[in-house]
Amino acid sequence: MTDSSINTAKTQLRGAYSESIHFVGRIWTGLAILILITIPAAFCIYYQVIPDGGAIAQGLLSVAVIYLPIGAIEAITFGPILGGGASYLAFITGNLTNLKIPCAINALEQAHVESGSEEADILSTLSVAASSLTTNIIIILGVLLLIPLTPILQSPVLAPAFANVIPALFGALGYMFISRNWKLAVLPLIFIIVLFILLPVSIASSISGGLIPVTVLITIAGARFLYKKKLV
């Protein structure tokens, strides 16, 4: 085979792989949405209960204000990192920020693979799949062992540890991302720290999710400024 025919065959294989990933990904995304809708609908039919449309709309609006911007930002920012297959899998199974993204980034770093490449696409898919399987196994074990381990988990000795799980988790994730390029993190960190110092705790807690798009824009603006000044 000539070099041109080999390159043509590789291009066709890449195209077939990409098409299959998107085909299967769309199917599973549709099934996930269908399950999310049909399970509450089945409960309503079984118990013959009609939900209050006004209450549903009010609840959706209060949540959508926060999570719609977050979902849009995550799709834009995480898509190039994960690639096609990993994106479908990660967005269906969830826990992107605290599980799937760190797993994918760590896998790419350990393999010395550049993000956005074909190798990165496949490696990210495998790492996210391994993370999803591990998460499911841990959840199953947690459900089975919840009652036997309840006295231990409710022990006063372990209470401080459980109270600091979230700060420890996001502190470790923050260090991982900030250490990659601390100059880009200075401006958004200063903005968030000053904002949370000035605002009351109740207001700061209620708007924390909606601040993600704002901090993303601030980070992009700061990165552009540093890039023009040749500091990054």
N, C-alpha and C positions, 0 to 999 in steps of 0.2 A: 504494500500500500504506500502511496505517496504521502508527503507531508500534508498536502492540501486535503486529501481524502480523510486523513486521520483527524485533522482539525475540524472538518465538516462533521465527522462522526461524533467528536466530542461536543460540538455545538448542539447537535441534535439530541444527544444524551442529556445535556444540561437543560435544554428546553423541555424535554419529556419529564425530567425530574421536577422542574419548577411547576409545570402544569399539573402533575400528579399531586404535588404538595398543596397547591391552591385548591384543587378539586376536592381532595380529602378534607382539607382544613375548612372549606366552606360547608361541607356536609356536617362535620362534627360541631361547628359553630351553630349551625341551624338546629341540630339536635339538642345542643345545650340550651339554646333559647326556648325551644319547644318544651323541654323538661321543666324549665323555670316557670313556664306559663301553665302547663297542664297539671302539675302537682297541686298548686293552690286551687285551680279550677276543679280538680277532682274532689278535694275536700269540700268545696262549696256545693257541688252536686250531691255528694254523699250526705252531708248534713242539711241540705236544702236551705242554704243560707245565701242571701244576695248581699254582697258587700255594698257599703255606702260609697257611691261614686264620688261625692264631694270629699269624703275623708281620704279616699285613695288619691285623688288629685292633689289634695293639700299635702299628704305625706310624700308623694312623688316630687312635688315642687320643692319642698324643703330639703330633700336629699339631692335632687338633680342640680340644684344651684352649686353644690359642692362637687359632686362626683362626675357630672358631665364635663366640666373643664379638666378635671383630673384624668378622666378616660381619654379625652382628646390629646392631652399633653403626653400621656404615657404611650399612646399609639404612635405619636410622631417621634418621641425621643427614644423609645425602646425598640421600635421596629428595626431601625438600621443596626442596632447592636445585636439583636437576636437573629434576624433573618426570617425567612418565610415560615419554615416548619416550626421553629421554636416559638415564633410569635403566636401562631394559632394555638399551640399547646399551652403556652404560658397564660394567654388571655382566657382560655377555657378553664384551666385549673386554678388560676389566681395566685396570690402571694408573689407578685412580680418583684416588688422592691426589696422585700426581706428574704426572698428565697431564690427565685428564678434568675434574676439579673446577676446577683453575686456568683451563683453557680456557673452561669455562662461566661462571665468575665474571668473568673478564676480558671476555667477550663481553657479559654483562649490564651491566657497568660502562661499557664503551665506548658501548653503546646507550642508557644511562641508563634501563634497564628494571628494575622492581622484581621481586625474586625471589618466586616463587610465583604470579605473574600468568600469564595465558594467553600473553601475548607472550613471557614468560620461558621458558615450556614449549617453545614452538616454537624460540626462539633457542638454548636450551640443547641441544636435539636437533640442530640444524644445527652448532653448535660442536663437540659431541662426535663427530658424524659426520665432520667435517673433521679432527679430531684423530686419529680411528681410521684414516682413509684415509692421512693423512700418516705415521702410525706404520708402517702396512703398507708404504708405499713405501720408507721408510728401512730397514726390516728386509730387504726384497728387495734393495735396493742394498748393504746390509751383507753379505748372504750372497754376492752376486755379486762384491763387491770385497774380501772377507775375505782370500783368498789373495794377490792382488796387493799389498794394503796391509799384509800381515803384517810385513815388515821395518820399515816406518815405525811401525806401532803398537807394536812391541816395542822401539823405540828408547829408550835410556836417558834421552834428553832429555824424552820424553813420559811416562816412568814416573811422576813425581810428580803429573802431571795426572790420570792414570787412577786413581791411589791416592786422590785426593780428589774423585772424581766424586760419590759418595753424600753426603758432607758438604756439598759445594757445592750439590747439587740440593735437599736438604732444608733447608739453610740459607736458600736463596732462597725456598722455599715457606713456611718458618717466618716469615721477615720479612714476606712478603705478608699472611699471616693475622694476625700479631701487630700489624702497623702499623695494621690496621683498627680495633682497639680494644685497646691494650696493657694496660689495666687488668684485662681479663678473663684475660690470659695470665700475670700475675704469680704468682698462687697455684699453678697447675699447674707452671710453670717452676721455682719454688722447691722444690716437692715432688720433681720429677724430679731436679734437681741434687743435693739433699741425699741422696736415696735412692741415686743412683749413686756418690756420694762414700763413703757408708757401706758399701755392699755390695761384695763382691769382684767382679772383672770377669766371671768365669765365671758367677756367679749372675745378675748384672745382665743379661748378654747372653741368658741362657736365658729370663728372664721379661719381656723388653722388650715382646714382642707382647701378652702378657696384661695389661700395664699400661695399654693404651689405654682399656678400659672404666673403669678406676679413675680415670684422669686426666679422663675425660669427666664422671664424677660429681663430682669435685672442682671442675672448671670450672663445672658447673651450680650447685653449692652456693655457690661464690664469686660467680658472677654474680647469684644471688638475693640474697646478702648486700649486694653493692654496689648492686643495684636498690632494696632497702629503705632503704638509707642515701642514696639519690638521688645516687649517685656515677657512675652510668652512665645 
